[in-house]
Amino acid sequence: MTTRGRRERMRAQMSAEVRSAARRIIANEGVDALTLSAIARDVGVTPAALYHHFEDGLPEIVYRVAEDIVDELVQDLQSAAASHPRDNFAMRLVEPVRALRNWAISHKPEFNLLFGAPSAAAGDAHGELTSAWVRRLAAVWGPIFVELWTQRPYPVLAEDKMDPRLRQQMRDYRTDTGVDLPPGALVVMLSCWRSIYGQVALEVFAHFAPLFSDQEPMFELLMYDLMRGMGLEEQYQPPVR
């Protein structure tokens, strides 16, 4: 192996070790505990040495860790969707949502990093981080909605009845994500996501505790209602016990 090849391999290994250390700190102590000193201590280097691998320092590390988390999450969500036949649109939409909920409950600090309030550790990278995972999640559900719209169009608000600002936002979202749906169909898709995020966030951040110790029934009722709104209630299947 050449000197250059060996150096690149060592850099890649160090980068992986730094990201793993940062993720351990986030999982065990929360993103607010993430500092260059804490990461360096875990890896066994000086904080200054981290800049040789991450020129922008802590925000870049946070961004790369978030990429790793999203990569794994998206793979799990896509696998969940693929576990049902292509013509069962309801379960191809619902199953990855269930997977997201289960992941969020068991990975609360990581959920907080991606979906919670901006963290000081992410700094200016937070906006870019959020835009990146929004596009990645659109790639999970977007193609299913496009296929559904092609085969079984669901009720939508006519474009001429939409607030012009909303119509333009949907067009911008379509351009940014590549989800090729008319504005009204995108409103339905994003309204579903808004409801899902609200339900999951309430559970993860324990806003209903201790009134509801088991929130799965409310979650499943939401899934059924969303599918019913798109005319897919006959395809909905309750979770296997």
Salt bridges, closest charged atoms under 4 A:
GLU8 OE2 - ARG4 NE 3.30
ASP42 OD1 - ARG24 NH2 2.54
GLU67 OE1 - ARG64 NH1 2.94
ASP68 OD2 - ARG19 NE 2.63
ASP71 OD1 - ARG136 NH1 2.79
GLU72 OE2 - ARG23 NH1 2.95
GLU95 OE1 - HIS84 NE2 2.70
GLU95 OE1 - ARG98 NH1 3.52
GLU147 OE1 - ARG86 NH2 2.73
GLU147 OE1 - ARG92 NH2 3.22
GLU159 OE1 - ARG171 NH2 3.03
ASP163 OD2 - ARG165 NH2 2.73
ASP176 OD2 - ARG135 NE 3.23
GLU203 OE2 - ARG101 NH2 2.84
GLU216 OE1 - ARG241 NH1 2.75
GLU220 OE2 - ARG98 NE 2.93
ASP225 OD1 - ARG228 NH2 3.02
GLU234 OE2 - ARG152 NH1 3.07
